[in-house]
Amino acid sequence: MIKANAWYLYKEWIRSDDVSPIFIETEEKLRTFNTNKLTRNDNIFILFSSVDDGPVMVVSSQR
């Protein structure tokens, strides 16, 4: 379940057509969660990677 949810969020994170409604683009290549799209049931886990490895991966166990 978590793996499927993580994959869904990752695909939303890297969408090339437009920024997903789940995220807000704050700067070029920098996105954050759109809090209007989160619910009280969303549990957010943040897995940090090094700058050289690419973007920070954000995972929710409830999506």
C-alpha positions in Angstrom: 0.0 0.0 0.0 2.7 2.5 1.0 4.8 1.6 -2.1 1.8 2.2 -4.4 1.1 5.5 -2.7 4.7 6.6 -2.9 4.8 5.8 -6.6 1.6 7.8 -7.2 3.0 10.8 -5.4 6.3 10.5 -7.2 4.5 10.6 -10.5 2.5 13.6 -9.4 5.8 15.3 -8.2 7.5 14.9 -11.6 4.6 15.6 -13.9 5.9 17.5 -17.0 2.6 18.8 -18.3 1.7 20.9 -15.3 2.2 21.0 -11.5 -0.1 18.5 -9.8 -2.9 20.1 -7.7 -1.3 18.2 -4.8 1.8 20.4 -5.0 2.5 24.1 -5.4 5.6 25.3 -7.3 7.4 27.7 -5.1 10.4 28.2 -7.3 11.8 26.6 -10.4 12.1 22.8 -9.7 11.0 23.4 -6.1 7.5 22.2 -5.0 5.7 21.9 -1.7 2.4 20.4 -0.7 -0.7 22.3 -1.4 -2.2 22.2 2.1 -5.7 22.8 0.6 -5.5 19.3 -0.9 -4.4 17.5 2.3 -6.7 16.1 4.9 -6.3 15.4 8.6 -5.9 11.7 7.7 -2.8 12.3 5.6 0.4 11.0 7.2 3.4 12.6 5.6 6.8 11.0 5.5 9.8 12.8 4.0 12.7 10.8 2.7 15.7 13.1 2.2 18.2 12.5 -0.5 21.5 14.3 -1.2 21.5 17.2 -3.6 23.5 15.1 -6.1 20.9 12.3 -6.1 18.0 14.4 -7.1 14.9 15.8 -5.5 13.6 15.1 -2.0 11.0 12.4 -2.2 7.7 13.0 -0.3 5.5 10.1 0.6 2.1 9.9 2.1 0.7 6.6 3.5 -2.9 7.7 3.0 -3.0 8.4 -0.8 
